């Protein structure tokens, strides 16, 4: 068995106690904080902002809006603006957009924060200031070893 600590692989010499293993896992989880947020930035635009402490090599999610909002455009954010990032989208309908972002050539997002996507939309109502909902679903995030990493999602309600 191998124990992952501080991005190094530590061989198990058979003397690792269960308490030491639990403490190591708790300290890793306490240090990692990854948050993907939906933020309204303009009258008809939102941004997806990623704040991460883990290295992130891939992200997959669906953007879903309430019925009075039609998602109409997608742009890369500054954190994935390099052309070596594969960014693919699929518009399922007016209110659902699927997105996959993958780093090529061993690229990853190191610890930091910033915008990964900008989405424009139009409203199907006269009052653009009326409340609406935009949320992220089926969010998956992976590191360079294709291991799933935890992420907290903050939706726009």
CORCORRA-V210247 format. One record per residue. N is the residue number from 1. RES is the residue in three letters. OMEGA is omega in radians with two decimals (999 if undefined). NEAR is the number of other C-alpha atoms within 12 Angstrom. Layout:
N&RES&OMEGA&NEAR / N&RES&OMEGA&NEAR
This chain:
1&UNK&3.10&12 / 2&UNK&-3.14&13 / 3&UNK&-3.12&23 / 4&UNK&3.10&16 / 5&UNK&3.09&21 / 6&UNK&3.10&15 / 7&UNK&3.03&13 / 8&UNK&3.06&9 / 9&UNK&-3.11&11 / 10&UNK&3.11&16 / 11&UNK&3.10&13 / 12&UNK&-3.14&16 / 13&UNK&3.13&10 / 14&UNK&-3.09&12 / 15&UNK&3.14&11 / 16&UNK&-3.13&17 / 17&UNK&3.09&13 / 18&UNK&3.13&13 / 19&UNK&3.12&11 / 20&UNK&3.11&15 / 21&UNK&3.13&21 / 22&UNK&3.13&15 / 23&UNK&3.13&16 / 24&UNK&3.14&20 / 25&UNK&3.11&18 / 26&UNK&-3.13&14 / 27&UNK&3.09&16 / 28&UNK&-3.12&21 / 29&UNK&-3.14&19 / 30&UNK&-3.11&14 / 31&UNK&-3.06&17 / 32&UNK&3.09&23 / 33&UNK&-3.14&24 / 34&UNK&-3.09&35 / 35&UNK&3.06&32 / 36&UNK&-3.03&37 / 37&UNK&3.00&33 / 38&UNK&-3.07&34 / 39&UNK&3.06&30 / 40&UNK&-3.05&26 / 41&UNK&-3.05&18 / 42&UNK&-3.13&15 / 43&UNK&-3.11&17 / 44&UNK&3.13&23 / 45&UNK&3.01&27 / 46&UNK&3.03&34 / 47&UNK&2.98&36 / 48&UNK&-3.09&40 / 49&UNK&3.12&33 / 50&UNK&2.99&36 / 51&UNK&-3.04&28 / 52&UNK&3.00&34 / 53&UNK&3.06&25 / 54&UNK&2.98&33 / 55&UNK&-3.07&33 / 56&UNK&3.13&43 / 57&UNK&3.14&34 / 58&UNK&3.12&36 / 59&UNK&3.06&44 / 60&UNK&3.13&31 / 61&UNK&3.00&31 / 62&UNK&3.03&31 / 63&UNK&-3.13&45 / 64&UNK&-3.13&33 / 65&UNK&3.07&34 / 66&UNK&-2.97&26 / 67&UNK&-3.13&20 / 68&UNK&-3.13&23 / 69&UNK&3.07&33 / 70&UNK&3.10&29 / 71&UNK&-2.99&34 / 72&UNK&-3.13&26 / 73&UNK&-3.13&24 / 74&UNK&3.03&25 / 75&UNK&3.04&24 / 76&UNK&2.99&28 / 77&UNK&-3.06&24 / 78&UNK&-3.12&20 / 79&UNK&3.12&34 / 80&UNK&-3.10&35 / 81&UNK&3.11&21 / 82&UNK&-3.08&20 / 83&UNK&3.10&17 / 84&UNK&3.02&17 / 85&UNK&3.06&27 / 86&UNK&3.12&24 / 87&UNK&-3.13&28 / 88&UNK&3.12&23 / 89&UNK&3.05&25 / 90&UNK&3.12&21 / 91&UNK&-3.13&20 / 92&UNK&3.07&17 / 93&UNK&-3.09&18 / 94&UNK&-3.04&24 / 95&UNK&-3.14&31 / 96&UNK&3.11&29 / 97&UNK&3.07&32 / 98&UNK&-3.07&29 / 99&UNK&3.01&34 / 100&UNK&3.10&28 / 101&UNK&-3.11&35 / 102&UNK&3.05&34 / 103&UNK&3.07&32 / 104&UNK&3.10&19 / 105&UNK&3.10&13 / 106&UNK&3.09&19 / 107&UNK&3.05&23 / 108&UNK&3.06&31 / 109&UNK&3.07&35 / 110&UNK&-3.14&23 / 111&UNK&-3.14&21 / 112&UNK&3.11&22 / 113&UNK&3.13&25 / 114&UNK&-3.05&27 / 115&UNK&3.05&28 / 116&UNK&3.13&39 / 117&UNK&3.03&36 / 118&UNK&-3.10&32 / 119&UNK&3.05&39 / 120&UNK&-3.14&30 / 121&UNK&3.01&34 / 122&UNK&-3.13&27 / 123&UNK&-3.14&26 / 124&UNK&-3.12&20 / 125&UNK&-3.11&15 / 126&UNK&-3.06&10 / 127&UNK&-3.12&13 / 128&UNK&-3.13&17 / 129&UNK&3.12&16 / 130&UNK&-3.12&15 / 131&UNK&3.07&17 / 132&UNK&-3.08&26 / 133&UNK&2.97&25 / 134&UNK&-3.08&35 / 135&UNK&3.09&32 / 136&UNK&3.10&35 / 137&UNK&3.11&25 / 138&UNK&-3.12&20 / 139&UNK&3.06&30 / 140&UNK&-3.14&30 / 141&UNK&-3.10&35 / 142&UNK&3.07&28 / 143&UNK&-3.09&29 / 144&UNK&3.11&24 / 145&UNK&-3.13&17 / 146&UNK&3.08&18 / 147&UNK&3.11&16 / 148&UNK&3.06&20 / 149&UNK&-3.07&28 / 150&UNK&3.10&26 / 151&UNK&3.04&31 / 152&UNK&-3.12&23 / 153&UNK&3.05&29 / 154&UNK&-3.08&24 / 155&UNK&3.05&26 / 156&UNK&-3.11&25 / 157&UNK&999&17
